């Protein structure tokens, strides 16, 4: 039987048998089964099949009301994606004179639609090709990155949700073409330039603290992995220059990281190390770095020759600029550090400028230069991790990136001053501010939040010390701190309902005081005794002590300084000599 006859038998208009297949964009002939060939009636349109009428399996979410309804115009029959034939609800219009009623010619697909389909397919291929090329390029960049395993000196991985500290090391090793005239001819690669970069947890600010190469320090014992996979234990050294923490006696960057922690108390998470080539390639990749000189410079040692005023420098000239130490200030390392800080600030501005970020050629050059120039620890050795780290740093406004230097004084052991030592009066406050994630610039916002927290949590009545019921845990403080605090509270402050319960489940960077709302008056009194700020107080939680009575939970963190020593974190950084990355300062 022909299509026309089958259509009439099922009361279907033959014209309706040509339907558009949405998957191909073509009109196709749809022939439903003939009623004469099967005694089984076709399911009504929209009626669910037996399979779809079964109840949902236990544990599954039921569908929302109306979600299981048939979409008008869709065929629910299995085995086809084509729309079903339309039932004739009225007589069709009379055919034109001389034309036999029957199959109608499908409308011709528009040229615009064909073009759309072709270009859509082409774009899909282009996207697939580009994705493949991007993946291949990322793998290529991955091969550029040099990594060094420094063991436990560096963290394993990088967190986007925490503050982080990176030690940036510039070595004086004369590797690479054109570098024979720089640095110490026999140098094994000492830590010539060192910047500890702290990026705040909220990404509102960052602090770049330079560490003088001639700073006299004690280098702790450290472990260095050898090429054959074995570890070499390197003995400690006392009263030596900081720059010997790298290279000397086979020390690796992990030894330099350990030395920074020993000197400052700041834990370094990762390191990035660069040689002379890094300065040349990075400055060339971004099209030069803008610098300013307050006077003419003609340095025979570094080969830097520039007139007073503003200049854009790159390559060999940029390297000569950062290595010059006899043309600025008192011709010492501390004045060279200031010039280097100004240079790094300018490089940051150039790398984050719209001219660089919107220029594909510059971006590719920068990606190539950066991955080839740097050696990093294995914890951040992938391109994706380095990209994530760069994006987090990019969130910090350049006006809130502070450059400063470890506060130092001349070495009192020397008659002719050639080295420096940490200033015991001013340096500790700088180190504490960095450890406590305090900004050296944008402090107003953080100070306002801190004051609000203190006002909200410390405002109210106080209980008597004898009414405080507290359990004490050690969450990262020195061994014995919980017992020391217990003795002090009971013997000196009259907090007799106190217990010492050993170590906490996990270490904490800050001391915390957890309590339920009905213990707020006890918590406020204990906070007064401990010298805790409002940010240390954690309302909403407590526990039951050994007698089954509700108790405040005091967990001593890594910031604990001893029983009776106030723990209020500073809200303002100390007043030190500094500059910010958003301003150009002329080197003097």
Buried (B, 14 or more C-beta within 10 A) or exposed (E): EEBBEBBEBBEBBBBBBBBBBEEEEEBEEBEBEEBEEEEEEEEEBEEBEEEEEEEEEEEEEEEEEEEEEEEEEEBBEEEEEBBBBBEBEEEEEEEEEEEEEEBBEBEEEEEEEEEEEEEEEEEEEEEEEEEEEEEEBBEEBBEBBEBBBBBEBBBEEBEEEBBBBBBBBBBBBBEBEEBEEBBEEEBBBBBBBBBBBBBBEBBBBBBBBBBBBBBBBEBBEBBBBEEEEEEEEBEBBEEBBBBBBBBBBEBBBBBBBBBBBBBBEBBBBBBBBBBBBBBBBBBBBBBBBBBBBEEEBEBEEBBBEBEEEEBBBBBBBBBBBBBBBBBBBEEBBBBBBBBBBBBBBBBBBBBBBEEBEEBEEBBEBBBBBBBBBBBBBBBBBBBEBBEBBEEBBBEBBBEBBBBBBBBBBEBEEEEEEEBBBBEEEBBBBBBBBBBBBBBBBBBEEBBEBBEEBBEEBBEEEBBEBEBBBBBBBBBBBEEEBBBBBBEBBBEEBEBEBBBBBEBBEEEBBBBBBBBBEEBBBBBBBBBBBBBBBBBBBBBEEBEEBEEEEBBBBBBBBBBBBEBBEEBBBBBBBBEBEBBBBBEEBEBE
